[in-house]
């Protein structure tokens, strides 16, 4: 009996220490907030820093790195033939010229032929198409090291029945882990983000070393308890919930805090004062100015240069 108890206690301590170590890799001292490009360079913007690039498009992600992002938030969905692709909206109707329905209804070869559409004046300045996650990783692999990758899993697609969603989510998790490991992306550079409990549990089994973030956009207190119960490494909050009190509660439980959103300098400053550990911001340059971090040197980026040719 004592031997069995000893083994169980050892297993518990190992699991606890692993989870704590993963959380520690995400936690940052105040002022050392990690700058992450939200969907790359954010969303189409007519003013408050004009942005003609579609969210989670290749140019948008690479531009965020050129502007000084240390990490990228990437919206991921699964094609009909189980290929992870970058796309933000729940249907193709809203952001592509000719696409209809959901990503899961089309093979990857068809999805990657679809052009983004933002309307006037954006389409004068952008000619982006949907890309696969493989394409993004291949571009990033040309760099000296991988940026932080916050992978936002889009699973609740309207074209899927509840039963199909479970199968879809399981396939998405498997394919993402397979690709990340194939490109030798370090586990501590990855954060899986989801609000689906079965998905987070499955990812923990597939890749125990990779940190996980539980997304909370409402009902902070009960969802914070759920995050603690799930033993995730971080909570991912919208800017409305990113308050000093909420951040303090999460930190007290050993959870890192990632926030996303906001565009104006005043709102960005307000979010920064709450002291999150990472900020998925729509305007990387503006956040760097708020943090008084100098603009990075314009070192040549082979991935960006290959797109410009």
Secondary structure as GFF3:
##gff-version 3
##sequence-region A 1 309
A	DSSP	alpha_helix	2	26	.	.	.	ID=ss1
A	DSSP	beta_strand	34	37	.	.	.	ID=ss2
A	DSSP	alpha_helix	58	66	.	.	.	ID=ss3
A	DSSP	beta_strand	71	78	.	.	.	ID=ss4
A	DSSP	beta_strand	84	86	.	.	.	ID=ss5
A	DSSP	three_ten_helix	92	94	.	.	.	ID=ss6
A	DSSP	three_ten_helix	103	105	.	.	.	ID=ss7
A	DSSP	alpha_helix	108	111	.	.	.	ID=ss8
A	DSSP	alpha_helix	122	125	.	.	.	ID=ss9
A	DSSP	alpha_helix	133	140	.	.	.	ID=ss10
A	DSSP	beta_strand	148	153	.	.	.	ID=ss11
A	DSSP	alpha_helix	162	182	.	.	.	ID=ss12
A	DSSP	three_ten_helix	187	189	.	.	.	ID=ss13
A	DSSP	beta_strand	190	194	.	.	.	ID=ss14
A	DSSP	alpha_helix	197	206	.	.	.	ID=ss15
A	DSSP	beta_strand	211	216	.	.	.	ID=ss16
A	DSSP	alpha_helix	220	230	.	.	.	ID=ss17
A	DSSP	beta_strand	234	238	.	.	.	ID=ss18
A	DSSP	three_ten_helix	239	241	.	.	.	ID=ss19
A	DSSP	alpha_helix	244	252	.	.	.	ID=ss20
A	DSSP	beta_strand	256	260	.	.	.	ID=ss21
A	DSSP	alpha_helix	265	273	.	.	.	ID=ss22
A	DSSP	beta_strand	278	281	.	.	.	ID=ss23
A	DSSP	alpha_helix	284	290	.	.	.	ID=ss24
A	DSSP	alpha_helix	302	308	.	.	.	ID=ss25
###
